[in-house]
C-alpha cells in the first residue's frame, strides 16, 4: 500500500512540475525597449526616407558591413546612423 501511495505522489509531483515548466516556457520574450517589430511596410518607409541622402546611407551601410550586423540589428543600426546629424 505504501508503494502505491508513494508512486502516485511521485507521479502527481512530476505532472505538476511539467505543467509549471511548460507554462513558463510558453511565455513570449519581451521586445527590447525602444525597438519596434519590423515588417515590410516599416522597412519600405525607412528606405524611402533614407533614399533622400544616399551618401550618408552608403556610409552607414559600410559601417554595418564592417561591424558584421545582420537582420533587425542591421536595420536598427542604419536607422540610428541616418538619424544622427
RALIN-V846570 format. One record per pair of residues at least 4 apart in sequence whose C-alpha atoms are under 7 Angstrom apart, sorted by the first residue. I is the first residue (numbers start at 0). J is the second residue. Records with the same first field share a line. If there is no record, write none. Layout:
BEGIN
I->J ; J
END
This chain:
BEGIN
0->4
1->5
2->6
3->7
4->8
5->9
6->10
7->11
8->12
9->13
10->14
11->15
12->16
13->17
14->18
15->19
16->20
17->21
18->22
19->23
20->24
21->25
30->34
37->41 ; 42
38->42
39->43
40->44
41->45
42->46
43->47
44->48
45->49
46->50
49->53 ; 56
52->56
53->57
54->58
55->59 ; 81
56->60 ; 81
57->61
58->62
59->63 ; 77 ; 80
60->64 ; 77
61->65
62->66
63->67 ; 68 ; 73
64->68
68->72 ; 73
69->73
70->74
71->75
72->76
73->77
74->78
75->79
76->80
77->81
78->82
79->83
END
